């Protein structure tokens, strides 16, 4: 499932064709995705102007001139694809309608934004922008890891006394927004922290030192366009490339890439998810 870097990459790809542009026509081709789609969704979107395009955790939020916000969650296989405009060195013509093109937005300026989702685990919703913080999908989310509210003091205080493994703690969306299985594995390897260690047993120094590592890994992943493992594509249809920089994720049995370590990457299952780590250099 796309994590924060993938969602942020898609948001940035949508900015040139959506922010400040009107939705000339919206087409909604089914009644539901993971949840039922909003009533009269096509009519509520058609004619609206996108005032701003932002991200909250793993959600893309388009603030509209109508006073509503369009929420988009990519799910496991959802894609927001842009056609009809030049992106980089390529011009993407409007493709023929595909079976899983569930929502299509024809934008002012000639661009088309298509939400395609073969598995239909994605989600879309419309809600009053003014009350957005109370939305059921957003109200309990913790601070953004790249924002000022996510500080060393904050993380130290939130991890203190926790008996859950540090891996599970960092995946808790009420503690910090947007982190997922891939990037937490990479973060803990760079920080030299065993994913099985109880969060509350980290010293304040080690807990605080996770913050700059989290920010560095996320920034590098965004710069690389995210990680493409199965279904993820950027808004222009291109793959992300951060998977080529993985140090432990999906590298079970391979040599640890930390200079001078000499260890071998191992895998354990935590809460039904694979954790990849080096038993030699992660303590």
Helices and strands as residue ranges (DSSP letters): H 4-18, E 23-28, H 41-45, E 50-56, E 59-64, E 68-73, E 79-83, E 86-87, E 90-91, E 101-107, E 112-116, E 123-128, G 129-134, E 143-144, H 152-159, H 166-171, E 176-177, H 181-191, G 199-201, H 204-223, G 242-245, E 265-270, E 273-278
